[in-house]
Amino acid sequence: MTFSLGIVGAGQFSGQFATLFQAHPGVGDVYVTDLLPERAEKLAAAQGLAGTFPSYEAMLESDVDAVAIFTQRWTHGPLVLQGLNAGKHVYSAVPMAITTEEIAAIIDTVKATGLTYMMGETSQYNPATVHARNQIAEGAFGRLFYAEGDYVHDMDLGFYDAYRYSGGENWKATASYPPLLYPTHAVGGVLGAWQTHAVSVSAIGVVDDRGDGVFDKEVSQFGNDVSNATALFEVAGGGSFRTNEFRRVGYPSHIRESRFRFFGTEASMEQLATVALWQDKHGVKDISELLEPKPTMSPDDPSLQHIAPELRAAFTSGSAPVHDRERLPREFDALHNGHEGSHHFLVDDFVTAVNTRGLPSVNAWVAARYTLPGIIAHESARQGGARLEIPDFGDAPES
């Protein structure tokens, strides 16, 4: 059983996923559309896709069964709703949306249509999250009471080039995207292991002082001048976690841009740029090798030439020993992976969910719990750190 898929957006990220979707035995024809038709045509020609559509609307009017959205991060909510209302299953890059209202509408539409929605959060399969999830399931932490998740990526390490590529002449207006509205790599990495949800938050933002027009309120499409932000969340059932979203930071994000820490009454786990440790009351164990993905392709591969060198590591990582690859199609064994080994699992999750009509790992309800805390945290930072309650849409209904 297969279904046809339309890729929406032919930028730096989507091509890597187009390869995986096309290779998956559960997917048939793959098409692409982009606001810049030449980019869609180039991607279709380079990967031998089934064809292009002149617009997203034309794609939705076709008999394509599903769409995968890889567009600018603030556009996802409306595009997802268009796709669902047109009767298409939807895979969306992060974040889910940028307002509470958009998130609520997506959940309502998924419930009304019965269609599959999945947010492709890479931290769901970050090796640290996978290992922590496994250890929590076994009770190894004891009672988990605190965690940390960071997305630490300096603008100088590839983001300037990426925004220029996607934003055109007015790229600085969008490069000022508020860090806390892109929260899912940090929040999802924590909550992807710890089966709880955030109920309140207090956040602080740091006003940028580079003075180059990025993170300038007068230039910003979002009225944003904050480049670094920290949020402290209270969780249901007792406990807390802290996240950092840093865009001006002296840190080697090309080595590891997301990192995590978990603390329980019996054990703890801490991850830094080049080392990861498991600790209990008796000692310390280095688990770095267990969490280290092995590259599947060279950063000099021709398919990555349009991507800034500082960003290529995110597209070349293979799987880590902690990953269970047995569930994946063998067609993926020789294909590139990315974001610490997550891409293969995300594609397989979505394809399997569509073909079995089951719930994917990061379904609409899970995606809301990964995304909404950042939206409320952004508002908290705008209010000088006021503690705000976080709405919750509950668990996914039983399938």
Secondary structure, DSSP 8 states (H G I E B T S, - for coil): --EEEEEE--STTHHHHHHHHHHSTTEEEEEEE-SSHHHHHHHHHHHT-SEE-SSHHHHHHSS--EEEE-S-GGGHHHHHHHHHHTT-EEEE-S-S-SSHHHHHHHHHHHHHH---EEE--GGGG-HHHHHHHHHHHTTTTSSEEEEEEEEE--IIIIIHHHHHHHHGGGHHHHHT--GGGS-HHHHHHHHTTS---EEEEEEEEEE----SSTT-TTT-TT---EEEEEEEEEETTS-EEEEEEESS--S-TTT-SEEEEEEESSEEEEE-SS-EEEEESS-EEE-TGGG----SS-TT-GGGTTS-GGGTHHHH----TTS-GGGS-GGGTTS---TTTTHHHHHHHHHHHHHHT---TT-HHHHHHHHHHHHHHHHHHHTTS--EE-----S----
